[in-house]
Every structure is written in C-alpha cells, then in structure tokens.
C-alpha cells in the first residue's frame, strides 16, 4: 500500500484553501503525516517605487510583510487546532505555481492538496490557473478541492466515505487504484472502480489490437465490455474487499463525462484517476480527461502520474 509522510498544502487564505487544509489534515491523521502550509508572496518590481528610489536597479522585493503573513498563516492553521494535527508554516516568493512545484520537490512531498477557484472562459483556457500548472508539473500526486465545498460546513474528521476511481488499466491508472484502495481502507469507504468504454477510441491507425479488428462499432463495444469486466475483477485483490466495500461499474461514453456523472450520482467525496504523460501543447489546447474532471467535479479529485 501507499505511504504518505509529508503533505504540502498551498494557501492564499481563501475559503477554498481553508477546505484544502481541512482535507490535508484529515489525510495526515490517517497516515500519521506532517502538513506544511505554504504561502507564496507575489514579488513587486522595484520600478513600482520609482518615485522613491529612481536610481535603484530593476529587481524584485516582497509584496507582503513577511511577519504579517506568517501571523495570518498561524491564525489560518489554528482554525483546525481541534484536529490535533501538526501544521508547519513556510513562506515562498515568486510565481505561485513554480514555487509550489519546487517546494514539493525539495521537501520530498508525497502529496499536494490545494483549492481551486473555478475560473472559466478565455483567460483560463489560454493562461491556465495555478492549479492546472501544478497538475501538469508536479511529480507527486495532487488533490484539488473545488470551490463548491468552500461554502459548506467544516468536513468531519473522517471524510471520503464514497470514492470513485477511474481505470483504463494503464500503469498510471493502476497506480491511482492503489491510492484509492489505501484511502478507502483508512476511511472505511465505499470504493467504486469505474471503467469507461469509448465508442470511438482515439488510437493510431497502425494499432493491431484485436478489438480494433472488429467490423462494427457494436462488435467493438461488446468485445471491449467483455474484456473490461474480466480486467476489473483482476485488478482488485481479494484482501481489499475484506477491509472496504468495493463495487465495479462499467459504462460507455466519453471518459471525463462518465466519471463526473457517476461521481455526481453517487455523491462521491473523492475521485481518483491517473494522468497520462501528454505533451504541454496538447494539454494546453485540447485538455485531458484529468483536467476536464478537475474543472467539472463537485468533489475533490486526486490525480497522479507514474
């Protein structure tokens, strides 16, 4: 099973990041991990103070008083004092996404938990959010907590009672399943392992898979469903069923739509899925299943890549 010893939780003091901290602390208690609350101050060009120091070179200075920020972070973390979890406080300066990824790598973090702000439209599509940049670049798994949870009451100490894990039987999705099974064990949760069959799979024309040799879409779907059922039974060890309730679900459609639909219908507390290593341009302009799910899910999403 997985080991989680250090969780990095970036904060911008929003309600979204407060909910992210709630989830980080809940996970830390299960795995006896430590949590680092991390805030990145945006630098301000010295040129902004040109009227005061016109001859100073163009450089960067902190845009926030570090002592004030540290005090605010202590108050922010103290709201979760009842959990008895230990929360370290650290500050950074620079580009938020870059600093978060660098901090996670330097601290050998096993998990990043951060809130999303639900930006939309042209600006988000072209520029991306801090969350999406972290998802693309972080080497460790990332849990994103959506803004829909920000207005809710504080989550209970034992959360993630219903977990949906999407698998396509690739290496990264099977690794995601390990995380889902581990968290389900810690939370005594209902785990739904979901496999989605795409009617028109996007595969290279030279692929000689027996499934693609089928002459009709109907034949392909029938064969894919049969193969999926067999694989779903194989990927779940018998001992896992002994410590948590597991069910398997297979649907047909676009993966991200089906993942969000099933999670919504089941009122899932967590979605877990693996991320394929796609190119930066592809991710920026076309998106991925993971990005679509993170944007649309009403619950936290744990994504990881191998």
NORBELTA-V445933 format. One record per helix or strand of 2 or more residues. SS is the DSSP state (H for helix, E for strand). FROM is the first residue (numbers start at 1). LEN is the number of residues. Records with the same first field share a line. If there is no record, write none. Layout:
SS=FROM-LEN / FROM-LEN
This chain:
E=6-5 / 34-8 / 43-3 / 60-3 / 87-7 / 111-5 / 141-5 / 162-5 / 190-8 / 245-8 / 270-5 / 300-5
H=15-17 / 46-4 / 66-13 / 81-3 / 96-11 / 122-6 / 130-8 / 147-3 / 171-17 / 210-4 / 217-19 / 238-6 / 255-11 / 280-7 / 289-8
